Amino acid sequence: MFKTFDTNNDGFIERSDFLTFYENASRSKAETVRENLRHHCIRADLKKLSEVKEDESFEAHDMPRFKISKNDEYFSLLMSLLDH
């Protein structure tokens, strides 16, 4: 990697050289690049998971446990599955 992308031969890869490397890798090894991004908690839309605030406001009546417990048919069905 350094032989190819250390353009000024100082033992370091400059930002622009790294971006060139990554661009080449994303074209030739797309799946590997995607996997590397996933391992660094980068989503498919290239946003960091830590920087994304998901909408976490749920009403109680929207929650599955509420719907199951308030509907006798659903509750009985669920309990019957546990018996088997």
Beta strands, then each sheet from edge to edge (+ up, - down):
end
